[in-house]
Amino acid sequence: MKKYLALTIYLLGLVSGSLLFAQIPMTGYSAILTERVVDLRATSVLPPRSGNEPGSSLTPENLEIGSIFLTVDNEARKVVDIYEHNGKTIIETIEPRPEEVFLGLYVPDFEVDLGRENVDMSSLADGVTLLPDGAGSKDMLSSSFTAPAELDRSVTWMETDPDNDGVDILAFNVDIPLWKKDISGDVLAALQDKQETAQDENSQDNDEDGVSTETGGKPSLDMGVAGEIRLVGTMRLAEPTFYGGTKMPKMRFSWVSKWWGGYFTINFDEGYAKAGVRAAQQFDFKLTGTVQLTAELKIPLFAITATYYGVTGTVGFYAKVSLEGEISLAVECSEYTTHDVGAKCKLVWPFIPVKFTGNNDTYLNFAFRPIISAEAELKAGLYLGAELEVAGITIVGAEAGGGAYILVQGYMEPMGIMGYDTNIGMYGNFNDWILDLYAEAGAYAEVTAEILTIELSLWDQKWPFWEWHQSWEL
C-alpha cells in the first residue's frame, strides 16, 4: 500500500540505463486526511511491522474494526480485529484496497521543483559524477570535443532557450567503458611459449653461484592488441518540476421541498487524479571505438649475469624496435530535449477511474558527426637494461636508451554536421570532408623502470628535426 500513500516521489533519469535517481520529499505538500483515516505517523502508538502480523497498542481508543490508519513508516493499514491477550491490546490489520484509502485522502494540486539536494548520490552509476554548483564549461568532459572545420557543433541550446532562464542547471559528467578487451595474453600466448622454449635451448645453464657472460641470443617478439568502446560526455538537466494532485469523488444526499412534502436526491461529485513532469536536458557525448596495436622486437647483444644464493642480477645491452598504433572511430553527438508529460483521469464514486487523458509536449534537436583518426609511431634504438630476480621472479628492473623515431598522425572529419529537429525535420549534410595528416621524425631518449610488474616512466624526451603537415578538402 506504500504505492498508494507514500509521500515521497521518485524520479528516474535516463543516462545509459540508470544514471540519475532523485528523491523528492513532499515538504509543504502533505496529504489532507479526512476523519475516517487516523494519522499515526507522528506518534509511536502503533510500531511499524511487516506483513499482516498483529501489533500491540497501549492507546487503541482511536481505532476500531474497519478503521484505516497511517503507521509511523507511512504505510496504510486496515483494522480487522481488536482483542486482549496477556494484558496487552492486540490489533490485527491488513492492507486496505486502493479505493478505501483514496476515499479518505485528498492531495491539493502542487508543483515541486527538484534541485541538487534531491539527487540520490548512491544511485549514480559508475563513471557518472555530479558537478559542483557553479561549475563551468571547463569542468565538463564535453568541452574537450573538437569543433568541425567550418561549423561549431558545440551548440548551447540549454543556455539559449529562454524557458531555462533563472533555472538551476544540474550537470553530470559521464565516462563509462561499454566494452574493453586486451587479447595480447590470449591470442599470443602460444607464440610466446614457443619463443621462451627456443631461448631456453640456446641459453647457458648456470645453477651455481657465480658470474656468466652471454653473447647474442634469440631475438624476442612481444605483441599486443587491445580494444575499447567508451561513452564520454556531459549531461545537463534543467531543474525539473513534478506536479500532480488528487481529489476524491463524493456522493451527496439532499432534500427537495415540494408543496406535498418533497423528496431526497442523490448527487455525485467527480474527483480526479493527475501527475506529470516538466524538464529539459542537453547531452553532449562522444561514442568511441578504439583499437590499439603494439609490437616490440628486442635483439640481445650481450648480457652479464651474477647469481648469489638464489638472487640473480642481470645487466644487458640490446637493440629494440617498437611500433605503437591506434585507430579510432568516434561519433560526436549533441541532444537537446524539452518535455512536459502528464496523465490525468476522472474519479467517480465510490472510486472508479474513467476518462483517461494524457499530454505530451516534446521538442527534440539532435546533431552528430563522425571522426576517423589514426596514429602510429615507430622507434628504433639501443638500450642498457638491468634487472634483479629472486627465485625466478623479477623484483625490480630498469632500462635506459634512445635512438630515432617516426610519428604519423591523421584524421578525417566532415566540414559540417547533420541533425534532426522536430520542427524542421532533417538538416545538414556530409558532402564535404577534411583529411589532415601530420608527420615528424627525430631522436628520442627514455628511462623506464619496473617494480613487481608495475611499469614506470621516469624520463623521456624527443628532439624532432623534421615535420610535415598537410590538409585536403575532399
C-alpha positions, 0 to 999 in steps of 0.5 A: 500500500506504500504505492498508494500513500507514500509521500515521497516521489521518485524520479528516474533519469535516463543516462545509459540505463540508470544514471540519475535517481532523485528523491523528492520529499513532499515538504509543504505538500502533505496529504489532507486526511479526512476523519475516517483515516487516523494519522499515526505517523507522528506518534509511536502508538502503533510500531511499524511491522511487516506483513499482516502480523498483529501489533500491540497498542497501549492507546487503541481508543482511536481505532476500531474494526474497519478503521484505516490508519497511517503507521509511523513508516507511512504505510496504510493499514486496515483494522480487522480485529481488536482483542486482549491477550496477556494484558496487552491490546492486540490489533490485527490489520491488513492492507486496505484496497486502493479505493478505501484509502483514496476515499479518505485522502485528498492531495491539493494540486502542487508543483515541486521543483527538484534541485541538487539536494534531491539527487540520490548520490548512491544511485549514480552509476559508475563513471557518472559524477555530479558537478559542483554548483557553479561549475563551468564549461571547463569542468565538463568532459564535453568541452574537450570535443573538437569543433568541425572545420567550418561549423561549431557543433558545440551548440548551447541550446540549454543556455539559449532557450529562454524557458531555462532562464533563472533555472538551476542547471544540474550537470553530470559528467559521464565516462563509462567503458561499454566494452574493453578487451586486451587479447595480447595474453590470449591470442599470443600466448602460444607464440610466446611459449614457443619463443621462451622454449627456443631461448631456453635451448640456446641459453647457458645453464648456470645453477651455481653461484657465480658470474656468466657472460652471454653473447647474442641470443634469440631475438624476442617478439612481444605483441599486443592488441587491445580494444575499447568502446567508451561513452564520454560526455556531459549531461545537463538537466534543467531543474525539473518540476513534478506536479500532480494532485488528487481529489476524491469523488463524493456522493451527496444526499439532499432534500427537495421541498415540494408543496406535498412534502418533497423528496431526497436526491442523490448527487455525485461529485467527480474527483480526479487524479493527475501527475506529470513532469516538466524538464529539459536536458542537453547531452553532449557525448562522444561514442568511441571505438578504439583499437590499439596495436603494439609490437616490440622486437628486442635483439640481445647483444650481450648480457652479464649475469651474477647469481648469489644464493638464489638472487640473480642480477642481470645487466644487458645491452640490446637493440629494440624496435617498437611500433605503437598504433591506434585507430579510432572511430568516434561519433560526436553527438549533441541532444537537446530535449524539452518535455512536459508529460502528464496523465490525468483521469476522472474519479467517480464514486465510490472510486472508479477511474474513467476518462483517461487523458494524457499530454505530451509536449516534446521538442527534440534537436539532435546533431552528430558527426563522425571522426576517423583518426589514426596514429602510429609511431615507430622507434628504433634504438639501443638500450642498457637494461638491468634487472634483479630476480629472486627465485625466478621472479623479477623484483625490480628492473630498469632500462635506459636508451634512445635512438630515432623515431617516426610519428604519423598522425591523421584524421578525417572529419566532415566540414559540417554536421547533420541533425534532426529537429522536430520542427524542421525535420532533417538538416545538414549534410556530409558532402564535404570532408577534411583529411589532415595528416601530420608527420615528424621524425627525430631522436628520442631518449627514455628511462623506464623502470619496473617494480613487481610488474608495475611499469614506470616512466621516469624520463623521456624526451624527443628532439624532432628535426623534421615535420610535415603537415598537410590538409585536403578538402575532399 
